[in-house]
Each structure stands twice: as structure tokens, then as C-alpha cells.
Amino acid sequence: MSQKEIEVIITRRLASSLAMPIFIVDVDGNLIFYNEPAEVILGRRFDETGELAAHEWTHAFTPTNADGEPLKPEELPLMVALSERRPHHSDFWIHGLDNVPRHIEVTAFPLIGQGERNLGAVAILWEAHS
């Protein structure tokens, strides 16, 4: 694991302490952490996946719309929050790494540090009950 900014370290520590599923990416969109509650939705422990490049995680979970059409990585809430530096919310389907399909809702927001430094983005996710 490379050296992280203090705000990212604190965010990761906060995520580790919360019961809400949380997913964190760095400024390049690389997955740097998801907490234990997110492991249930994503289908694998973070200790088993470790950090993943943006192109790996955006395809690994096979995000699709309600009609089963694949979503482009740039349509995902985390990538919108990262590229446009604004919050974004949507719902879609994924296949967890345990190959279980799940309808999820995701709210993502940019992680902006002191001096307006772009540090990545954070997503809060949960299974949708449809």
C-alpha cells in the first residue's frame, strides 16, 4: 500500500468504525478500501481483494441497469463524484464477487482535502429493496 494523505487515512479509519457499507477510491479512481459491511454486498473480504485499479473494480462487479445493459465506468456514482467533484446518487445492479446479483443504491461524494486538494471519492452503498 502506497503512502496516503492524512485525510484519506482518517476517512478509512472512520469507514472501519461504521456499520454502513463504505467504498473509497483515490484520485485516480483506484479502489483503496471498503469496510466490513461493504464486504457482504460486494461478495468478498477486502483482505482478499486488496486495492484494485479503476478498470478492474469497475468491471469486476459487472454493473448493469435494470434492463441488464452494462453501465460505463464513467456512469458510476464514484466516478461521477471523482471526475465532476460533486455528489451523485443512483441505483443499479451488480454481481458481487460471490456471483450473487444485487440491486444496490449508491451515494458518492468527492473527498476534498485542505487547500481544495482532490483526494478521491467515497461511496455509501446499500442493497435496494425492490
C-alpha positions in Angstrom: 0.0 0.0 0.0 1.4 3.4 -1.0 1.6 6.4 1.3 -1.8 8.0 1.7 -2.8 11.6 2.6 -3.8 12.1 6.2 -7.4 12.8 5.2 -7.6 9.5 3.3 -6.2 7.7 6.3 -8.7 9.3 8.6 -11.6 8.5 6.2 -10.5 4.9 6.0 -10.4 4.7 9.8 -13.9 6.3 10.1 -15.2 3.8 7.5 -13.8 0.9 9.5 -15.8 2.1 12.5 -19.1 2.4 10.8 -21.9 -0.1 10.2 -22.7 1.5 6.8 -21.1 -0.1 3.7 -18.4 2.3 2.5 -16.1 2.1 -0.6 -13.2 4.5 -1.0 -11.2 5.4 -4.2 -8.1 7.5 -4.7 -7.7 10.5 -7.1 -7.1 8.1 -10.0 -10.3 6.1 -9.2 -8.4 3.1 -7.8 -10.1 1.2 -5.1 -8.2 1.7 -1.9 -10.6 0.4 0.7 -14.0 -1.0 1.5 -15.2 -1.8 5.0 -16.6 -5.0 6.5 -20.3 -4.1 5.9 -19.5 -3.5 2.2 -17.9 -6.9 2.0 -21.3 -8.5 2.4 -22.7 -6.6 -0.6 -19.5 -6.9 -2.7 -19.2 -10.6 -2.0 -15.6 -10.8 -0.8 -13.5 -9.5 2.0 -11.2 -6.5 1.3 -8.3 -8.5 2.7 -8.8 -10.9 -0.2 -9.2 -8.4 -3.0 -6.8 -5.6 -1.7 -6.5 -2.4 -3.7 -7.8 -2.6 -7.3 -7.1 -0.3 -10.3 -10.2 1.6 -11.5 -10.5 -0.5 -14.7 -10.5 -3.7 -12.5 -13.2 -2.8 -9.9 -15.5 -1.0 -12.4 -15.7 -4.3 -14.4 -15.3 -6.8 -11.6 -18.7 -6.1 -10.1 -20.4 -6.1 -13.6 -22.6 -3.0 -13.0 -25.8 -3.0 -15.1 -29.0 -1.1 -15.4 -32.4 -2.6 -14.6 -32.6 -4.0 -18.2 -29.2 -5.8 -17.8 -27.3 -3.4 -20.0 -23.8 -2.8 -18.8 -23.0 0.6 -17.3 -20.0 2.5 -18.5 -17.4 3.2 -15.7 -18.0 7.0 -16.1 -21.7 6.5 -15.2 -20.9 5.0 -11.8 -21.6 7.4 -8.8 -18.0 7.1 -7.6 -16.6 8.0 -11.0 -19.0 11.0 -11.3 -18.1 12.2 -7.9 -14.4 11.9 -8.7 -14.4 13.4 -12.2 -17.0 16.2 -11.6 -16.2 16.8 -7.9 -19.9 16.7 -6.9 -22.1 14.2 -5.1 -24.0 11.7 -7.2 -26.6 9.0 -6.4 -28.0 6.2 -8.4 -29.2 2.6 -8.2 -28.1 -0.3 -10.4 -27.4 -4.0 -10.3 -24.1 -5.7 -9.7 -22.8 -9.2 -9.5 -20.8 -9.5 -6.3 -17.5 -11.3 -6.4 -19.5 -14.2 -4.9 -21.5 -14.1 -8.2 -24.7 -13.1 -6.4 -26.7 -10.4 -8.3 -27.7 -7.5 -6.1 -29.7 -4.4 -6.7 -27.8 -1.6 -4.9 -28.1 2.1 -4.3 -25.0 4.2 -4.1 -24.4 7.8 -2.9 -20.9 9.0 -3.7 -19.2 12.3 -2.9 -15.7 13.7 -3.6 -13.1 13.6 -0.9 -11.6 17.1 -0.9 -8.8 18.0 1.5 -7.4 21.2 2.9 -6.5 23.7 0.2 -9.1 22.1 -2.2 -6.9 19.1 -2.8 -8.7 16.3 -4.7 -8.1 13.2 -2.7 -10.5 10.7 -4.3 -14.1 9.9 -3.6 -16.3 7.9 -1.1 -19.4 5.9 -1.7 -22.0 4.7 0.8 -23.9 1.7 -0.6 -26.7 -0.5 0.4 -28.9 -3.1 -1.1 -32.1 -1.7 -2.6 -35.3 -3.4 -1.6 -37.4 -3.6 -4.7 
